[in-house]
Amino acid sequence: MRIEGHGDDAVPPNAQAATQEGRTVAKNMPAGIDGGTRGPFDYGSLGQLVEMGSECAVNEVLGIQFSGLMAALFWRGRRASTSSRARRAELASPPTGSSSSSTPRSSPRSGAGSSHRRSHSYDRRTCQLAPRCSRMRYVRHLGDPERASSVSYNLRLLISCPDKKGLIAAISSFISMHDGNILSADQYVSDSGTFFMRLEIEGEGFGLSRDEFAGAFAPLARRHGMDWRVSYTDSPKRMAILVSRYDHCLIDLLWRWDAGELQAQIPLVASNHPDLASRAEIYGIPFHHLAVTKETKAEQESRVLDLLFEHGVEVVVLARYMQILTPKFVAAYSAGIINIHHSFLPAFAGADPYRRAYERGVKTIGASAHYVTEELDAGPIIHQDVAHVTHRDTVEDLVSLGREVERRVLARAVRWHLEDRILVDGKRTVVFE
């Protein structure tokens, strides 16, 4: 057996320990069948050993466990067969001194005479047989019955790393080893050789709790140089909306949120104008008016950031917020600020794109949702869409047509972000729709 980083015959200590645990299983199973008692075996410790660096021993350990299980089945069958033959012989031969008119014995399927036929299950905590009534479904750790309760969330795992052979096998094997069920999986390899993957894992029956997942997955991530993050579907992201005077994007986002299309918590809406306070208050969302001038911009931004930090905001949506954010603000939410720009970027970046498009005589206008960077309107693009126009359309017509496109594009980008479908690849994004 060859192990990366070791000699041809070297076995790291964790692999040796895991293999020894596997041998314990092989010994304990038949001992339990025969009614004997051996040392208890903790399946959780085996999983920890394997994940802590003894991946090379998995096949051997599983092979030993399988052999132990087969031995257990063999001994159980042998024991049951021997007992059945002895019982049949006992029933066929009447007791000494009794006559043929003696009261017949009860059926071997009922009464005390059937005790040897009682159904048993194997108790993996003590490696002994247990009566059917004491069975407990194996969920995560067998020794903690409270953790066997069902869960109502799924996990979303996002991964990016250098592409290499065996990545998908390693990730899926990790999930399988912890009794995980993959509900969906998307992958992509960029031209630069970067591997991207999004997995949704069923929470019901998964063998790792929220607190355990990071520690268990970290060794695998380090081995393959992964950037990764995990989220849970029952913990929606906290999202703040910044807006100025245009209301169409704000209204659309709030309507979709209220209808359940956007899985998020919205603790606040903030604006540099008071005009849209009633739009937020309709939905019971606090509205904060923080006026800004050229002289007070730094102070106003600090107050906005204080609000966001105070409410634990994770993602900021600029729903036609007509202010250029400072590098300090952008750095506080790197890859966490989504803006809607009313042009098909990179065309007509900056101010007044509809008038500039009209003057240029374009036949197609568009909108672009992108992550905000220090460079104006140059962040990684998440989603774009267009509308066709003609020579008859005025600037006002372009603005009206564009608003519909802006609403649609921003809503999709926000939903994809909330559902963890976006990974940033330099100036580009990978979106698993």
Beta strands, then each sheet from edge to edge (+ up, - down):
strand 1: 120-123
strand 2: 128-131
strand 3: 154-162
strand 4: 182-189
strand 5: 194-202
strand 6: 227-232
strand 7: 237-243
strand 8: 264-271
strand 9: 287-289
strand 10: 315-318
strand 11: 337-341
strand 12: 364-371
strand 13: 381-388
strand 14: 422-425
strand 15: 428-431
sheet 1: 1+ 2-
sheet 2: 4+ 5- 3+ 6-
sheet 3: 9+ 8+ 7+ 10+ 11+ 12- 13+
sheet 4: 14+ 15-
end
